[in-house]
Amino acid sequence: MAVAPYVIAPGRLPDRIAAGAAEADVLAGVLGPSPELARLLLARYDGAARAAERVEAAAV
């Protein structure tokens, strides 16, 4: 069995995942810093901000 936690940084959550996956054959590490992930997060934030602006404008 392989476990791939989808978390960005080390800390309590990935530690708990690792403890729960003690029987796994393979345990992937955290995603860590990457330009691709940063671009994705910024794009999603910008999209959510634009959507919020549209909702606010429609409510006026």
TARAWO-V193622 format. One record per backbone hydrogen bond with DSSP energy under -1.0 kcal/mol. NH is the residue of the N-H (numbers start at 1). CO is the residue of the C=O. Records with the same first field share a line. If there is no record, write none. Layout:
# TARAWO-V193622
NH: CO / CO
This chain:
# TARAWO-V193622
3: 26
7: 5
15: 11
16: 12
17: 13
18: 14
19: 15
20: 16
21: 17
22: 19
24: 21
25: 1
26: 1
28: 3
31: 7
32: 8
38: 34
39: 35
40: 36
41: 37
42: 38
43: 39
44: 40
45: 41
46: 42
47: 43
48: 44
49: 45
50: 46
51: 47
52: 48
53: 49
54: 50
55: 51
56: 52
57: 53
58: 54
59: 55
